[in-house]
Amino acid sequence: MSPRTVAGSREAGADAVTLMFGHGTGSRRHAESSLTDLLPLTGDDSYVLLADLSHAEYWIRSSDLAHREFGSAQALPR
């Protein structure tokens, strides 16, 4: 299986790949510019890419993930 193949699918390109707890190309830069107002960070908190579903990315603060506060996750369109 190639690094870009997910669970037997043969979709081409980075945008077609679903990642769990991973980062797509440019995702972090886009997320940080968009999430600063939606999910403000405090202390040593950080953003975690919860899911990348090719059409949307779901981001959550690391502190919310640790407390299983999934309701605070934010979806960003790709």
N, C-alpha and C positions, 0 to 999 in steps of 0.2 A: 504494500500500500504506500503510495507517495505521501509526502508531508501535507499536500493540499487535498487529499482524499479523506472524506469523513464517513466512517461507518459504511463503506462500500459504495458511496455515491461517487460519481465521476464528474461533478460540476467543476467548471474551469474558473480560474481567477480567485483572488483573495476575497472579493465581495460575496462569493457564493459559499464560502466556508463558514460553518457554524462553530464557534469557539465557546467553551465553558471555562470561566476564570482565565481567559486569555485576552490578547489585545490584537485588534486588527490594525492595519496600516493607518497611521494618523488618528486613530481612535482617541488616544490619550490627549493630544492637543485639542481636538474638537470638543471632547468631553469637558476638559478643564475650563475652556472658555465658555461653555454653555452651562455647566453645573454650578459655577460659583454662586449664582443667584438662587438656583433651585435647591441645592444641598450645600449650604455653607459649612466649611470645615472649622473645627476648633482643635486646639492643642496639636497632638501628633497624628490626628486622623488623616485618612487618605481615601481616594476613590478606588473602588474595585469594580472591574467589569464583570458583572454577574452572568450575563449571557449576551452573545452576539448572534442574532438570528437572521443575518444577511440583510434584512430590511430595517431592523431596529437594534439598538444596543441598550441593554438594561444595566444601569450603574447604581451603585449603593455605596454609602460610606462604610469604611471598615468597622467602625464602632457599631453601626446598625446591623451589619452582617454578624458580628460577634454576639449580639443580643437577639438575633433572628427577627429583626424588625423589617421584614420584607415589604411592608406597606410604604416604607419611605423610599424604595427604589424608584428611579426615574428612567423613563424610556426616551431615547433620543433617536430620531429617524436618521438613516444613513444617506 
